[in-house]
């Protein structure tokens, strides 16, 4: 473990030393690919033995969607959970009160939404400090992440948390890169670009793929892609999750400051303690989850508007609908 961390530190230091320009782009691409491979070793430790990946952390998935609360210790995640869902999660004014994942459920617009209060993240979580790794592993299974920040020190924390999550293969509020990638048995590397590329050229693409021991593949770049985009596609284990920044403790700032905060994208200011602005938060959560409600109607009766079948926006075929109700339904379906 420590040797991997040492290698990562070494590569990061070299990347910091290297000037960014056309001549070094190739070298930086190589370093990035090496870094990604080392990071993956940290995410999936080799060899069995020991407790599972997250003993006592992973909670059975229930409801129509799952939301994880991520943030530093003592920013008010537990207070927010207990005031939103009426769940009792131990709340106290000292660091690291929450030690395992505390689940809660809210019903909103007919959907059952599971909320997970994850233990506080500390800097260096992606390198295995604290319980960071397990926390982030659970975060990867969520449909939406709420990054809870203390309004008095938001930006430093925001950067660190994003950094930790990115290092673990989570991509927040972004779409998968528009790159076609297909391995082959022979024929070398075929690179097609449908638009001008500012960073990747055939040379760099080849060397990044060589780092992964891939020497035959078709690569299609459909947008101006970076080395990081290509690595994400080759690694293939990235999760793209929407994210809302919840700025807590707004009872401690002035109205003028609040006006500025409202202009930050993906951001909702609240006070978990005073329950201020919860409706705004719930509305935004609903937007970001992109759920579709389907109302069912028994034959000859009025539709039942109290309990819809809720599906994610991207999976709304008749088959998905049947699977959600019961897997035997699809077999009898004409």
C-alpha positions as CSV (number, residue, x, y, z in Angstrom):
1,X,0.0,0.0,0.0
2,X,2.6,2.5,1.1
3,X,4.8,1.7,-1.9
4,X,1.9,2.6,-4.2
5,X,1.4,5.8,-2.3
6,X,5.1,6.6,-2.6
7,X,4.9,6.0,-6.4
8,X,1.9,8.3,-6.7
9,X,3.6,11.1,-4.7
10,X,6.6,10.7,-7.0
11,X,4.6,11.0,-10.2
12,X,2.6,14.0,-8.8
13,X,5.8,15.7,-7.9
14,X,7.2,15.2,-11.4
15,X,3.9,16.5,-13.0
16,X,4.1,19.6,-10.8
17,X,7.7,20.2,-12.0
18,X,6.9,19.8,-15.7
19,X,6.0,22.9,-17.6
20,X,2.8,22.6,-19.7
21,X,3.5,23.1,-23.4
22,X,3.3,21.4,-26.7
23,X,6.6,19.6,-26.2
24,X,5.8,18.1,-22.9
25,X,2.2,17.2,-23.6
26,X,3.3,13.8,-24.6
27,X,5.3,13.2,-21.4
28,X,2.5,14.5,-19.2
29,X,0.0,12.2,-20.9
30,X,2.2,9.2,-20.0
31,X,2.5,10.3,-16.4
32,X,-1.3,10.8,-16.1
33,X,-1.8,7.2,-17.4
34,X,0.6,5.8,-14.9
35,X,-1.1,7.8,-12.1
36,X,-4.5,6.5,-13.1
37,X,-3.2,2.9,-13.0
38,X,-1.7,3.4,-9.5
39,X,-4.9,5.0,-8.3
40,X,-6.9,2.0,-9.5
41,X,-4.7,-0.3,-7.4
42,X,-5.7,1.8,-4.4
43,X,-9.4,1.5,-5.2
44,X,-9.3,-2.2,-5.7
45,X,-6.7,-3.6,-3.3
46,X,-5.1,-6.8,-4.5
47,X,-5.4,-10.1,-2.7
48,X,-8.3,-11.4,-0.5
49,X,-8.3,-11.7,3.3
50,X,-9.4,-9.1,5.8
51,X,-12.8,-7.6,6.1
52,X,-14.7,-6.9,2.9
53,X,-14.3,-3.6,1.0
54,X,-16.5,-1.6,3.4
55,X,-17.5,-3.6,6.5
56,X,-20.6,-2.0,8.2
57,X,-20.6,0.7,5.6
58,X,-22.6,-0.4,2.7
59,X,-26.4,-0.2,3.3
60,X,-28.9,-2.2,1.3
61,X,-30.3,-0.1,-1.5
62,X,-33.9,0.7,-1.0
63,X,-36.3,3.2,-2.5
64,X,-36.2,4.7,-6.0
65,X,-33.0,6.7,-5.6
66,X,-30.1,7.0,-3.3
67,X,-28.4,10.3,-2.1
68,X,-25.1,10.4,-0.3
69,X,-24.2,13.3,2.0
70,X,-20.5,13.9,1.7
71,X,-18.5,16.5,3.6
72,X,-16.0,17.3,6.3
73,X,-16.6,16.3,9.9
74,X,-18.9,18.8,11.7
75,X,-20.5,20.6,8.8
76,X,-24.0,19.5,9.8
77,X,-24.6,16.4,7.7
78,X,-26.3,14.6,10.6
79,X,-28.4,17.6,11.5
80,X,-29.6,17.9,7.9
81,X,-30.4,14.2,7.7
82,X,-32.4,14.2,11.0
83,X,-34.3,17.4,10.1
84,X,-35.1,16.2,6.5
85,X,-35.9,12.6,7.3
86,X,-36.7,12.6,11.0
87,X,-34.0,10.0,11.5
88,X,-32.1,10.1,14.7
89,X,-28.4,10.2,13.8
90,X,-26.2,11.1,16.7
91,X,-25.6,14.9,16.6
92,X,-23.0,16.5,18.7
93,X,-20.7,19.4,18.4
94,X,-17.5,17.5,18.2
95,X,-15.6,16.1,15.1
96,X,-16.3,12.6,13.8
97,X,-19.6,12.0,15.7
98,X,-20.9,9.8,12.9
99,X,-18.8,6.7,12.6
100,X,-20.7,4.5,10.2
101,X,-23.3,5.1,7.4
102,X,-26.6,6.2,8.8
103,X,-29.5,5.7,6.4
104,X,-32.8,7.6,6.3
105,X,-35.7,7.7,3.9
106,X,-37.9,10.6,2.7
107,X,-41.0,10.5,0.6
108,X,-41.1,13.3,-2.0
109,X,-43.5,13.6,-4.8
110,X,-44.5,10.0,-4.5
111,X,-40.9,8.7,-4.7
112,X,-39.0,7.0,-1.9
113,X,-35.6,8.5,-1.6
114,X,-32.9,7.0,0.5
115,X,-30.5,9.4,2.2
116,X,-27.1,8.2,3.5
117,X,-25.2,10.2,6.1
118,X,-21.6,9.2,5.4
119,X,-18.9,9.7,8.0
120,X,-16.8,12.9,7.5
121,X,-14.2,12.8,4.8
122,X,-10.7,14.1,5.6
123,X,-8.0,15.2,3.3
124,X,-6.2,12.2,1.8
125,X,-9.2,10.0,1.9
126,X,-8.5,8.7,-1.6
127,X,-5.1,7.5,-0.4
128,X,-6.7,5.5,2.3
129,X,-6.6,7.9,5.2
130,X,-9.4,7.7,7.8
131,X,-12.3,5.6,6.7
132,X,-12.1,7.7,3.5
133,X,-11.9,4.8,1.1
134,X,-15.1,3.1,2.3
135,X,-16.9,6.4,2.4
136,X,-16.1,7.1,-1.2
137,X,-16.9,3.6,-2.2
138,X,-20.4,4.0,-0.9
139,X,-20.6,7.4,-2.5
140,X,-19.9,5.7,-5.9
141,X,-23.2,3.8,-5.6
142,X,-25.4,7.0,-5.1
143,X,-27.6,8.6,-7.8
144,X,-26.8,12.0,-6.4
145,X,-24.2,13.4,-4.1
146,X,-24.8,16.3,-1.8
147,X,-21.6,17.9,-0.8
148,X,-22.3,19.6,2.5
149,X,-20.1,22.6,3.1
150,X,-19.8,25.0,6.0
151,X,-20.7,28.4,4.6
152,X,-17.9,30.1,6.6
153,X,-15.1,28.0,5.0
154,X,-16.7,26.6,1.8
155,X,-14.2,27.0,-1.0
156,X,-11.2,25.3,0.5
157,X,-13.3,22.4,1.5
158,X,-15.1,22.2,-1.8
159,X,-11.7,21.9,-3.6
160,X,-10.4,19.2,-1.3
161,X,-13.6,17.1,-1.5
162,X,-13.8,17.3,-5.2
163,X,-10.2,16.3,-5.4
164,X,-10.8,13.3,-3.2
165,X,-13.8,12.2,-5.2
166,X,-12.1,12.7,-8.6
167,X,-9.1,10.7,-7.4
168,X,-11.5,7.9,-6.8
169,X,-13.1,7.9,-10.3
170,X,-16.1,10.0,-9.5
171,X,-16.9,12.7,-12.0
172,X,-19.3,15.3,-10.7
173,X,-21.8,17.1,-12.9
174,X,-20.1,16.0,-16.1
175,X,-21.0,13.7,-18.9
176,X,-18.8,10.8,-20.1
177,X,-16.3,12.0,-22.7
178,X,-17.4,11.7,-26.3
179,X,-14.7,9.2,-27.3
180,X,-15.3,5.9,-29.1
181,X,-12.9,3.2,-28.0
182,X,-12.8,-0.4,-29.3
183,X,-10.0,-3.0,-28.7
184,X,-9.0,-5.2,-31.6
185,X,-6.8,-8.2,-32.2
186,X,-4.6,-6.7,-34.9
187,X,-4.2,-3.6,-37.1
188,X,-2.4,-1.2,-34.8
189,X,-4.0,2.0,-33.4
190,X,-6.5,3.7,-35.7
191,X,-7.1,7.3,-34.6
192,X,-10.0,9.3,-36.1
193,X,-10.8,12.8,-35.0
194,X,-14.1,14.4,-36.1
195,X,-13.0,17.8,-34.9
196,X,-9.7,19.7,-34.3
197,X,-7.7,18.4,-31.2
198,X,-5.8,20.9,-29.1
199,X,-4.2,18.3,-26.8
200,X,-4.2,14.8,-28.2
201,X,-2.2,13.7,-31.3
202,X,-1.6,10.2,-32.7
203,X,1.7,10.0,-30.8
204,X,0.2,10.9,-27.4
205,X,-2.7,8.5,-27.9
206,X,-0.4,5.7,-28.8
207,X,1.8,6.2,-25.8
208,X,-1.1,6.4,-23.4
209,X,-2.5,3.2,-24.8
210,X,0.9,1.5,-24.8
211,X,1.1,2.3,-21.0
212,X,-2.1,0.1,-20.8
213,X,-0.4,-2.5,-23.1
214,X,-3.0,-1.9,-25.7
215,X,-1.5,-1.9,-29.2
216,X,-4.5,-2.5,-31.4
217,X,-7.6,-0.4,-31.1
218,X,-9.9,2.0,-32.9
219,X,-10.2,5.4,-31.2
220,X,-12.6,8.0,-32.4
221,X,-12.4,11.5,-30.8
222,X,-15.7,13.2,-31.3
223,X,-14.9,16.3,-29.2
224,X,-11.8,18.2,-28.3
225,X,-10.6,15.7,-25.8
226,X,-7.8,15.8,-23.1
227,X,-5.5,13.1,-22.0
228,X,-7.6,12.7,-18.9
229,X,-10.7,12.0,-21.0
230,X,-8.9,9.3,-22.9
231,X,-7.7,7.7,-19.7
232,X,-11.2,7.8,-18.2
233,X,-12.5,5.9,-21.2
234,X,-9.8,3.3,-21.2
235,X,-10.1,2.7,-17.4
236,X,-13.8,2.3,-17.9
237,X,-14.6,2.4,-14.2
238,X,-15.6,6.0,-13.9
239,X,-19.0,7.0,-12.4
240,X,-20.7,10.1,-13.6
241,X,-22.9,11.5,-10.8
242,X,-24.8,14.7,-10.5
243,X,-23.9,16.8,-7.4
244,X,-25.4,19.6,-5.4
245,X,-23.3,21.8,-3.1
246,X,-25.3,22.4,0.1
247,X,-24.0,25.5,2.0
248,X,-25.0,25.0,5.6
249,X,-25.2,27.4,8.5
250,X,-26.4,30.4,6.6
251,X,-27.8,31.8,9.9
252,X,-24.2,33.0,10.5
253,X,-23.8,35.2,7.5
254,X,-25.2,38.5,6.1
255,X,-27.9,39.0,3.4
256,X,-25.3,40.4,1.0
257,X,-23.1,37.3,1.3
258,X,-26.2,35.2,0.7
259,X,-26.9,37.0,-2.5
260,X,-23.4,36.2,-3.8
261,X,-23.7,32.5,-2.8
262,X,-27.0,32.2,-4.7
263,X,-25.1,32.9,-7.9
264,X,-22.8,29.8,-7.5
265,X,-23.8,27.0,-9.9
266,X,-25.2,23.7,-8.4
267,X,-25.5,25.4,-5.1
268,X,-28.2,25.6,-2.4
269,X,-27.7,27.6,0.8
270,X,-29.6,26.2,3.8
271,X,-29.6,26.1,7.6
272,X,-30.0,22.6,8.7
273,X,-30.5,23.7,12.3
274,X,-33.3,26.2,11.6
275,X,-34.7,24.2,8.7
276,X,-34.4,27.2,6.4
277,X,-34.7,26.7,2.6
278,X,-35.4,22.9,2.7
279,X,-38.2,23.2,0.0
280,X,-35.7,24.8,-2.3
281,X,-33.2,22.0,-1.6
282,X,-35.8,19.2,-2.2
283,X,-36.9,20.8,-5.4
284,X,-33.3,20.9,-6.7
285,X,-32.7,17.3,-5.6
286,X,-35.8,16.3,-7.6
287,X,-34.4,18.1,-10.6
288,X,-31.0,16.5,-10.4
289,X,-32.3,13.0,-9.8
290,X,-34.2,13.1,-13.1
291,X,-36.9,10.7,-12.0
292,X,-40.0,9.9,-14.0
293,X,-43.3,9.0,-12.3
294,X,-45.5,6.5,-14.0
295,X,-49.1,6.2,-12.7
296,X,-50.8,2.9,-13.0
297,X,-54.5,2.4,-13.6
298,X,-56.4,-0.8,-12.7
299,X,-58.8,-1.9,-15.4
300,X,-62.1,0.0,-15.2
301,X,-60.9,2.1,-12.2
302,X,-59.4,5.5,-11.8
303,X,-55.6,5.9,-11.9
304,X,-53.9,5.6,-8.5
305,X,-52.2,9.0,-8.0
306,X,-50.9,8.1,-4.6
307,X,-48.2,5.6,-5.4
308,X,-46.5,6.0,-8.8
309,X,-43.9,3.7,-10.2
310,X,-40.7,5.8,-10.2
311,X,-38.0,5.1,-12.8
312,X,-34.7,7.0,-13.7
313,X,-35.1,9.2,-16.7
314,X,-32.6,7.2,-18.8
315,X,-34.4,3.8,-18.2
316,X,-38.0,4.2,-19.0
317,X,-38.8,1.4,-21.4
318,X,-41.8,-1.0,-20.8
319,X,-39.3,-3.6,-19.9
320,X,-37.7,-1.4,-17.2
321,X,-41.2,-0.7,-15.9
322,X,-42.1,-4.4,-15.6
323,X,-38.7,-5.2,-13.9
324,X,-39.4,-2.5,-11.3
325,X,-42.7,-4.1,-10.3
326,X,-41.7,-7.8,-10.5
327,X,-39.3,-9.7,-12.7
328,X,-42.0,-12.4,-13.5
329,X,-44.2,-9.7,-15.1
330,X,-42.0,-9.5,-18.1
331,X,-42.3,-13.2,-18.8
332,X,-46.1,-13.0,-19.1
333,X,-46.0,-9.8,-21.0
334,X,-47.5,-10.0,-24.5
